[in-house]
Amino acid sequence: MPPLPEQQKIAAILTAVDDKLDIIARQIEATQNPSHYYVDSSCGVRAFRSQNVRENS
């Protein structure tokens, strides 16, 4: 087993990688769910809705 400081560095790196993978997975999911984006008709660009914005029903 590596010394404790080295284990802590390894754990920090693995945690950072895991966090980044979670972010990427959420981004992929968002791009595959059409309810999360809209097309701006003025320029035809797909933009993501803010999760804090409520739509009018």
Sequence and secondary structure as in RCSB ss.txt:
>XXXX:A:sequence
MPPLPEQQKIAAILTAVDDKLDIIARQIEATQNPSHYYVDSSCGVRAFRSQNVRENS
>XXXX:A:secstr
   HHHHHHHHHHHHHHHHHHHHHHHHHHHHH GGGEEEETTTTEEEE  TT     
